[in-house]
Amino acid sequence: MSDTSVAAVARQFAKHEFRIRRLFASNSEFRAVCEDYEAATEALALWEADVPRADDYRRLIGELEIEILEFLDEPKGRPAAAGS
């Protein structure tokens, strides 16, 4: 479990921190989205000066934020993926 992935998502969605931590611990699909989110935000910081590449990362981050919100909006989160 990557505390940095949880922290990256919890910073963006602070009011949902408890649910984020619970889903991260119990749902492998959500965990993967959080890890992708962390990687994309780190990449954006590295490529900020490269406008086309930075725009691609901003789009990806926006898509991942939508996916994270879908997990957070569902009463129990999405079911855990097989093998989680």
Secondary structure, DSSP 8 states (H G I E B T S, - for coil): --HHHHHHHHHHTGGGHHHHHHHHHH-HHHHHHHHHHHHHHHHHHHHTTSHHHHHHHHHHHHHHHHHHHHHHHSTT-S---TT-
